[in-house]
Amino acid sequence: VIFGLYSVLTLKRPDIHALSFVAFTFGAGAVCLIPLFVWEMLTRPLMRLDAANLMTLFYVALFPSTIAYLCFNRGVQLIGANRAAPFFHVVPVFGTVMSIAFLGEHPQAFHFIGFALVLTGVFVASRKASA
């Protein structure tokens, strides 16, 4: 529901630079997460600040966060929220492909069945309606 609202309201955003809009969105999200952050700091051990963890944070901050949202927002701007929304469902497909490529996950039949279902759904949902 919240992401649907985000997609639709993206079209009504103020006329500001795309990166400024993403920064504001992330800032608002971070403020909402403060109570959970405080709870985690009180109940969990601190994360080690080693090279692997810092590189992971850098990767997540740059690619699946900033660049992905910039691209999604641009897609909504170009084709509208109704036609862009189905493409959100390919996120698990890309996540699975990357886990196979980078983490050594072994592809299973259910992966390919899921890929086919998701891609078929995106194809059907993104077709133009026949008149």
C-alpha positions as CSV (number, residue, x, y, z in Angstrom):
1,V,0.0,0.0,0.0
2,I,2.7,2.4,1.0
3,F,4.8,1.7,-2.2
4,G,1.7,2.1,-4.3
5,L,1.1,5.5,-2.7
6,Y,4.8,6.4,-3.3
7,S,4.5,5.4,-7.0
8,V,1.4,7.5,-7.5
9,L,2.5,10.5,-5.5
10,T,5.8,10.6,-7.3
11,L,4.0,12.2,-10.2
12,K,2.9,15.0,-7.9
13,R,6.3,15.7,-6.4
14,P,7.7,19.3,-6.4
15,D,9.8,20.4,-9.3
16,I,13.2,19.6,-7.7
17,H,16.2,17.6,-8.8
18,A,15.7,13.8,-8.8
19,L,18.6,13.2,-6.4
20,S,17.1,15.8,-4.0
21,F,13.8,14.0,-4.1
22,V,15.4,10.7,-3.4
23,A,17.5,12.2,-0.6
24,F,14.3,13.7,1.0
25,T,12.5,10.3,0.6
26,F,15.4,8.4,2.3
27,G,15.6,11.1,5.0
28,A,11.9,10.8,5.8
29,G,12.2,7.0,5.9
30,A,15.2,7.2,8.2
31,V,13.3,9.4,10.6
32,C,10.5,6.7,10.7
33,L,13.1,4.0,11.5
34,I,14.6,5.8,14.5
35,P,12.5,3.9,17.1
36,L,13.6,0.6,15.6
37,F,17.2,1.8,15.4
38,V,17.2,2.7,19.1
39,W,15.6,-0.7,20.0
40,E,18.3,-2.5,17.9
41,M,21.1,-0.6,19.5
42,L,19.8,-1.6,23.0
43,T,19.2,-5.3,22.2
44,R,21.8,-6.3,19.6
45,P,25.6,-6.2,19.5
46,L,27.2,-3.5,17.4
47,M,28.2,-4.2,13.9
48,R,31.9,-4.7,13.3
49,L,33.3,-1.9,11.1
50,D,35.5,-4.0,8.9
51,A,36.2,-3.7,5.2
52,A,33.5,-6.3,4.1
53,N,30.8,-4.6,6.2
54,L,31.7,-1.1,5.0
55,M,31.8,-2.2,1.3
56,T,28.4,-3.9,1.8
57,L,26.9,-0.7,3.2
58,F,28.4,1.3,0.3
59,Y,27.0,-1.1,-2.2
60,V,23.5,-1.1,-0.7
61,A,23.5,2.7,-0.4
62,L,24.5,3.2,-4.0
63,F,23.0,0.6,-6.2
64,P,19.7,-0.9,-4.7
65,S,18.9,2.3,-2.9
66,T,19.9,5.5,-4.7
67,I,20.4,4.3,-8.4
68,A,17.4,2.0,-8.3
69,Y,15.0,4.7,-6.9
70,L,16.3,7.2,-9.4
71,C,15.6,4.8,-12.2
72,F,12.2,3.8,-10.9
73,N,11.2,7.5,-10.3
74,R,12.2,8.3,-13.9
75,G,10.3,5.3,-15.2
76,V,7.1,6.5,-13.3
77,Q,7.7,10.0,-14.8
78,L,8.0,8.6,-18.3
79,I,5.3,6.0,-18.4
80,G,3.1,6.6,-15.4
81,A,2.6,4.8,-12.1
82,N,0.1,2.3,-13.6
83,R,2.5,1.0,-16.2
84,A,5.6,1.2,-14.0
85,A,4.2,-0.6,-11.0
86,P,4.3,-4.1,-12.4
87,F,8.1,-3.8,-12.9
88,F,8.5,-3.6,-9.1
89,H,7.8,-7.4,-9.1
90,V,11.1,-8.1,-11.0
91,V,13.1,-7.2,-7.9
92,P,13.1,-10.8,-6.6
93,V,14.1,-12.0,-10.0
94,F,17.2,-9.7,-10.0
95,G,17.9,-10.6,-6.4
96,T,17.8,-14.3,-7.2
97,V,20.0,-13.9,-10.3
98,M,22.5,-11.9,-8.3
99,S,22.5,-14.5,-5.5
100,I,23.3,-17.2,-8.1
101,A,26.0,-15.1,-9.7
102,F,27.7,-13.7,-6.5
103,L,26.8,-16.0,-3.6
104,G,27.0,-19.4,-5.3
105,E,23.3,-20.1,-4.9
106,H,22.3,-23.2,-7.0
107,P,19.4,-22.6,-9.4
108,Q,16.4,-24.8,-8.8
109,A,13.3,-25.5,-10.8
110,F,11.2,-23.2,-8.6
111,H,13.5,-20.3,-9.5
112,F,12.7,-20.7,-13.2
113,I,9.0,-21.3,-12.5
114,G,9.0,-18.1,-10.4
115,F,10.9,-16.1,-13.1
116,A,8.4,-17.3,-15.7
117,L,5.4,-16.3,-13.6
118,V,6.8,-12.9,-12.7
119,L,7.9,-12.0,-16.2
120,T,4.6,-13.2,-17.7
121,G,2.7,-11.1,-15.2
122,V,4.9,-8.0,-16.0
123,F,4.4,-8.6,-19.7
124,V,0.6,-9.0,-19.4
125,A,0.3,-6.0,-17.0
126,S,2.5,-3.7,-19.2
127,R,0.7,-4.4,-22.5
128,K,-1.4,-1.6,-23.9
129,A,-5.1,-2.3,-23.7
130,S,-6.6,-3.2,-27.1
131,A,-9.3,-0.8,-28.2
